[in-house]
Amino acid sequence: MSKWIKTSHKGVRYREHESRKVGRIQKDRYYSIRFQVRGVAVETGIGWVSDGVTIGDCIEKLKTFRTNAKTGSGAPTKMKEVHSADAARQLQTITIKDFIDIHYLPFSKVTKSPGQHEKECQHSSVWIVPVIGDRPVVELSGVSILHILKGGMNAAQRAPRTTQYVFSTVGQVFKYAQQMGIMPAGAKYQGRELKLSVNARRQRFLSRDEASKLLTLIRSRDKTVADMVEFSLLTGCQQGELFAMKWQQVSIETASILLLDTKNKSDRNLYLTERAIEIIKNQPPGLPQDFVFRDKAGKPWTHCPRAFTLALEDSRLNDGVTDSRLRIVWHSLRHTAASWLAINGVDLFKISKILGHKSTVMTQRYSHLSEQSIRDAMEQAMK
């Protein structure tokens, strides 16, 4: 995606097409204008030079829109109100690639988190644009073009979860195009009709012996990472919660850590065992705003530690395991913690509170383990 280039006229800028030219030398340009409507910044594309758009057209339209905004007469609020009939027709034929590059990704950058925006850029550049980028964006209201994308991903043997994520981004592109008035009235995104649901729940958890073996291998490589793994097994916290944990959230007095802005959008207390408190105390002290667990350079973790990955390979716990649900990964630590609680007779309501589930629905997967502990207790009592 080419960068925006300012012109000498305030409020007018353009992008250059990567390959298409107008004449022998000049690259084709897509012009856009920026102005304010009731104090809110508005940007709207005018069109390509190859379609007859000139910088003079942009200047005239900018003057008109600014006047409308000041007087309140015909002030634009939607894309279809901003463009002239000719410009509206151009939008109806804009390709998926151009719409994503010119309109959607700039919108995504200012409205989504950096991580989410980066993922949408990856989905667009690796899958959406190469496979269906040359098709008109209005075709996203149909299901045939989605089958083409799904077929391309299936042929490349992409994981079902990856396909699901990519189609989620396509849905966001469709939604924004609909907000801009490009899609036909009443059009609905058909991605849900493709049955892309995936059962990616982890089904395997570590035994006590397997966990001990893995911890020993990790500790020989990196003591801090071993502490993080053991802490996860003791508390069942999410990887993101562990990485984001700061000293100001820790209370040794109450043996708890206040987790802020968790995955389910709420705060909760993480209660600590004596061993978990010991692990926290073993970490290098820091200021209240410092992270509890830091790498060797003193920086917070942002991805799965390499010491964990290498130790897992050495453990051979995943040898011969082809089903992703049965492979041990970092998230398996949380699943293991919950499974151990269920096996030891902790009721599902308490497990849901420990894990931070909003309801016991997600915790029901551990019910068979809990039932087994009840049967064992009955067998022992009746002997």
C-alpha positions, 0 to 999 in steps of 0.5 A: 500500500503506497503512502499518502502524499501531500499536495501544495493545496491544504486538504488535498492529498493522493496515493500513487498506484504501484504499477498503473501509469498515466502516460509514459512516466507518471504513476496513476494517482488516487486523490482524496480530500479532507475537511471538518464537519461539525468539528469532526474530521472527514476524509473522502476519496475523489477518484483516479487521474486515469478516470478523469479526476484532476487536482482542480476538481479536488479543489472545487469539491473541497471548497463546496464541502467546506462551505456546506459544513460552515452553513449547515446546508447539505453538509455531508455525513455519509460517503454517498452524500459526499460524492457526486453521481459520477464519484458514486459510480466510481465507488461502485466499481472500486476493487477490493484491493483499492478499497482496502488500501485507500479506505479500510486499512486507514480506518482500521489503523485509527479504530483498532488496536495496533495488534488487530490492525497488524493482523488485518494488514496481514490477512489483506496482503497475504490472502484477501488481495492476492486471491480476490483483490481485483474483484469489485468490492460490491461483490462481497455482498454475494457468496460466490466470491467468498467461496473463491477465497475459501477455496484458495485457502483450502488449496493452500492447506491453511488451518481452519482457524486461520481461515476463520480469522481471515473471513472475520477481516473480510466481514469488517471490510464489508461492514465498512463498505456498507457504512460508506453506502457502497453495498446494495440496500439490505445486503448481508455478509454471507461469510456466516453461511460458509460454516467456518466454525472451528473446535480448537479447544485444548483437549489434552493436559499435562500429568504431574510427571509431565509437568515436572519433566517440562519444568526441569528442562525449562529451568535448565535454560531460563529460570524466569521462564520456568517461574512463569510456567510454574506460576501459570500451572498454579494459577491458571492465568492467561498468557496475556495476563501474565505478560501484562502483570505489574507490581502495582497490581500485586498484593502480598498481604492479601495473596492476590493480584488484580488483573486489569482489562482481561480477555472478557473485558472485566477486572478480577482477582487472581488468588495465590498459593504459598508457592505462587507468592514465593515465585513472585517474591523471587522476581527482581523488584521493580517500581509500581509501573514495572512488569513483574516478569521480564526477559534477560534484557529487563523488557516485558514479554510479548511472545512465547519464550523461546526457552519454553519452545525448545524445552517442549521440543526436548521433552518430546511431549508432542512427538507424533501428535498431529491433532492441534487440540492434543498438542501441548502449547503455552495455553495448555498450562491454563487448561492443565491448572483447571483440569487438576482443580477438577480432578481434586474435587473443586466444583465447577463454579469455583473453577470458573471464578478462578479462570475468570469465566463469565459463566460456568458454560465454558467450565462444563468441559471439565465436568467429566474430570470433576465427576470422576473425583466424586466417583473416586470419593464414593468408592473410597467411602464405601470400602 
